[in-house]
Amino acid sequence: MELIHPERKPISPDELASGLRLAALAPEGRPYVGLNMVSTLDGKATIDWRTKGISSELDRELFHHLRTQADAVMVGAGTVRAERYGRIAKSDELQAKREREGLARDPVAVVVSARLDLPADLPLLQQEGQKVVIATGSDAVLQGTKADIDYLRVGDDLPLFLTKLREEYGVRSVLCEGGPTLNSHLFAAGLVDELFLTMSPKVSGGAAALTIVAGRSLVEPWDMQPVSIAVGDGELFTRWRSR
C-alpha cells in the first residue's frame, strides 16, 4: 500500500488507521461521526446484497484497524443481519491497539433497528462481555442473548440517539459501517463528519444494488474534501471530511 495524498510514501493499513484521534474532533453535544464504506467503481455498495464480492483482503485489514479508532461502531439492522456481525474487536492485537490509542479495549457496538428485527442468534448478540446499544422504536426486548444489551427507545430520531450516546455512554466518536439506508438518514440529518471510502476496481452494473447512500436525494449535495488517498492492489483507499 502507498499513500499518494497528502504526501507520497509506503504505508500499511495499521499506519493508515492509527492516531486519528477522532474523539478530539467531536462537536458540542454529540459524537464525531465517520462512515466507513466500500464500493465498486460505479458506486455499488453490495453485490448480491453482500460486501463480500467487493471487499478485498487488504480492505478488510484496514476495516478492522479503523475500528480501533472510535469509541463505538454503528451499523443498521439490515447490514448486521446480512453480514452476520460478531465481536467488534476481533483479536487481542486489535484490542491492545485500542488501549494504546487511549480507548476502551472493546468498542461499544451500536445497532439501529427501528422494529428490533434482530435474530437473537446473531454472533454479535451472543458475545459475552460485548456492550451493545440498540436504537429502536420498539418496546420489545430480545430473548436468549448473552451480550450486555441496552435499549434506547428513540425511534428514528438519530440526533437524539447520538446525543444520548454522548451523554449516557461517554461516546465521543462513532464509526458507522452502513448500510446505505442508515447512511442516507445520517447525511439528511447533517450528522456525517467524515467518510472513509474504499473504491474497488470493479464495475457491477444493475439497478437493484444500492449505492453507498440510498433513499431520497439530499436537499443539497454534501460537499466533502479529501484528507488522504492511498493505493494498493488496484484499490483506492480514500478519506474525506465534510466542509
VOGU-3710 file (C-alpha; in Angstrom, 3 decimals, decimal comma):
1> melihperkp> 0,000/0,000/0,000  1,248/3,516/-0,845  -0,006/6,868/0,379  -0,280/9,310/-2,545  -2,025/12,264/-0,848  -1,208/14,498/1,019  2,296/13,041/0,554  3,776/10,026/-1,172  5,210/7,209/0,945  4,783/3,485/1,659
11> ispdelasgl> 2,159/2,829/4,330  0,431/-0,131/5,956  -3,267/-0,470/6,900  -2,152/-0,306/10,538  -0,354/3,006/9,955  -3,135/4,446/7,803  -5,638/3,827/10,602  -3,590/4,935/13,608  -3,572/8,104/15,681  -6,686/9,566/14,047
21> rlaalapegr> -7,914/10,970/17,394  -11,497/11,213/16,170  -12,864/11,829/19,667  -10,904/15,091/19,868  -12,901/16,341/16,852  -16,307/15,776/18,484  -18,686/18,725/18,147  -20,628/20,064/21,106  -23,315/17,673/22,319  -22,740/14,658/20,069
31> pyvglnmvst> -20,036/12,234/18,914  -17,895/12,767/15,839  -19,301/10,512/13,092  -17,310/8,831/10,342  -18,731/6,454/7,732  -16,659/3,502/6,504  -17,805/2,055/3,192  -16,557/0,095/0,190  -17,934/0,461/-3,326  -17,406/-0,622/-6,915
41> ldgkatidwr> -16,239/1,964/-9,432  -19,875/2,518/-10,389  -20,764/3,238/-6,774  -22,467/-0,011/-5,761  -22,168/-0,921/-2,074  -23,010/-4,620/-2,473  -23,012/-7,499/-4,929  -25,881/-9,895/-4,259  -26,608/-7,810/-1,127  -23,202/-8,547/0,447
51> tkgisseldr> -19,942/-6,591/0,529  -18,027/-9,876/0,201  -17,863/-9,659/-3,577  -16,371/-6,163/-3,420  -14,121/-6,059/-0,368  -10,575/-7,431/-0,665  -8,292/-8,888/1,990  -6,404/-5,580/2,143  -9,632/-3,619/2,571  -10,802/-5,964/5,334
61> elfhhlrtqa> -7,492/-5,458/7,145  -7,977/-1,682/7,003  -11,627/-2,150/8,027  -10,591/-3,791/11,295  -7,871/-1,235/12,002  -10,359/1,612/11,525  -12,466/0,025/14,260  -9,599/0,707/16,665  -10,040/4,464/16,200  -13,553/5,074/17,576
71> davmvgagtv> -15,383/4,693/20,866  -18,307/2,973/19,127  -19,053/1,137/15,879  -22,564/1,692/14,495  -24,469/-0,397/11,962  -28,013/-0,705/10,682  -30,132/-3,782/11,305  -30,117/-4,913/7,666  -26,332/-4,848/7,480  -25,811/-6,561/10,819
81> raerygriak> -28,133/-9,366/9,658  -26,672/-9,725/6,158  -23,037/-9,646/7,289  -23,639/-11,716/10,445  -21,730/-9,362/12,723  -19,704/-10,814/15,568  -17,430/-9,271/18,191  -16,281/-5,831/17,054  -12,605/-6,002/18,147  -11,658/-9,324/16,566
91> sdelqakrer> -8,304/-10,060/18,188  -6,109/-9,401/21,206  -3,807/-7,381/18,936  -6,618/-5,051/17,856  -7,819/-4,685/21,439  -4,276/-3,818/22,542  -4,041/-1,216/19,773  -7,246/0,396/21,046  -5,729/0,665/24,500  -2,585/2,289/23,051
101> eglardpvav> -4,897/4,790/21,351  -6,432/5,659/24,725  -9,714/3,858/24,038  -11,577/1,082/25,817  -10,391/-2,417/24,903  -13,721/-3,150/23,182  -15,764/-0,552/21,314  -19,449/-0,177/22,038  -21,485/-1,919/19,317  -24,349/0,338/18,249
111> vvsarldlpa> -27,225/-1,140/16,228  -30,032/0,922/14,680  -33,172/-1,206/14,364  -36,497/0,636/14,338  -38,578/-2,553/14,722  -35,978/-4,538/16,694  -35,920/-7,050/13,837  -32,770/-8,832/15,004  -32,338/-12,609/15,351  -31,113/-13,491/18,825
121> dlpllqqegq> -28,575/-15,952/17,382  -26,534/-13,206/15,708  -22,903/-13,787/16,757  -22,696/-10,184/17,990  -25,595/-10,734/20,391  -24,076/-13,961/21,683  -20,722/-12,422/22,671  -20,400/-12,328/26,438  -18,892/-9,047/27,601  -19,692/-7,184/24,365
131> kvviatgsda> -21,570/-3,951/25,087  -24,413/-3,435/22,599  -26,642/-0,355/22,487  -29,709/-0,647/20,266  -31,613/2,371/18,965  -35,192/1,329/18,379  -38,808/2,417/18,387  -39,942/-0,971/19,641  -40,822/-1,727/23,260  -39,747/-5,360/22,888
141> vlqgtkadid> -36,696/-6,999/24,480  -34,562/-9,600/22,725  -34,564/-13,003/24,407  -31,821/-15,632/24,562  -28,868/-13,249/24,119  -25,549/-13,207/26,009  -24,209/-9,739/25,150  -24,660/-6,792/27,512  -27,553/-5,043/25,733  -29,124/-1,645/26,434
151> ylrvgddlpl> -32,087/-0,206/24,545  -32,530/3,476/23,711  -36,168/3,951/22,697  -35,603/6,920/20,397  -37,488/5,739/17,310  -35,857/7,187/14,183  -34,516/10,317/15,904  -30,807/9,933/15,109  -29,753/13,342/16,537  -31,371/12,395/19,860
161> fltklreeyg> -29,756/8,971/19,749  -26,278/10,402/19,186  -26,830/12,920/21,972  -27,740/10,091/24,337  -24,679/8,100/23,286  -22,547/11,091/24,236  -24,335/11,932/27,492  -25,128/8,467/28,842  -22,231/6,363/27,496  -19,448/8,894/27,060
171> vrsvlceggp> -19,158/8,103/23,345  -17,218/10,871/21,590  -16,517/9,123/18,277  -18,589/6,752/16,148  -17,568/4,728/13,102  -20,668/3,840/11,078  -20,457/0,866/8,713  -23,788/1,421/6,972  -25,783/0,226/5,350  -26,761/2,682/2,644
181> tlnshlfaag> -30,178/3,493/4,146  -28,717/4,388/7,543  -26,071/6,451/5,747  -28,773/8,427/3,939  -30,521/9,264/7,212  -27,236/10,417/8,757  -26,462/12,660/5,791  -30,024/14,039/5,736  -29,733/14,925/9,435  -26,380/16,664/8,905
191> lvdelfltms> -24,538/14,185/11,121  -21,706/12,963/8,870  -18,287/14,407/9,660  -16,067/12,031/7,663  -16,215/9,331/5,005  -13,702/6,501/4,657  -14,333/5,041/1,196  -12,548/2,132/-0,433  -13,048/2,038/-4,200  -12,732/-1,460/-5,623
201> pkvsggaaal> -11,539/-1,817/-9,251  -14,781/-3,497/-10,267  -17,939/-2,476/-12,131  -21,095/-4,403/-11,265  -23,915/-2,524/-13,013  -27,601/-3,207/-12,446  -30,331/-1,109/-10,914  -31,132/-3,230/-7,845  -27,877/-2,927/-5,892  -27,745/0,104/-3,629
211> tivagrslve> -25,105/2,798/-3,799  -23,304/3,756/-0,567  -26,041/6,317/0,192  -29,566/5,118/-0,614  -33,002/6,620/-0,167  -34,260/10,042/-1,194  -31,990/12,681/-2,691  -30,447/15,091/-0,220  -31,816/18,623/-0,205  -28,348/19,810/-1,256
221> pwdmqpvsia> -25,390/17,707/-2,400  -22,996/17,056/0,507  -19,669/18,791/-0,014  -16,525/16,941/1,129  -12,788/17,472/0,749  -10,053/14,810/0,570  -7,914/14,172/3,648  -5,853/11,240/2,376  -5,666/8,844/-0,570  -3,738/5,569/-0,675
231> vgdgelftrw> -3,471/2,845/-3,313  -2,891/-0,875/-3,039  -3,686/-3,931/-5,172  -5,587/-1,737/-7,624  -7,837/-0,254/-4,952  -8,168/3,346/-3,762  -8,412/3,928/-0,011  -9,780/7,418/0,497  -10,655/9,608/3,468  -12,922/12,642/3,132
241> rsr> -14,009/15,332/5,600  -17,193/17,371/5,456  -16,613/21,027/4,623
//
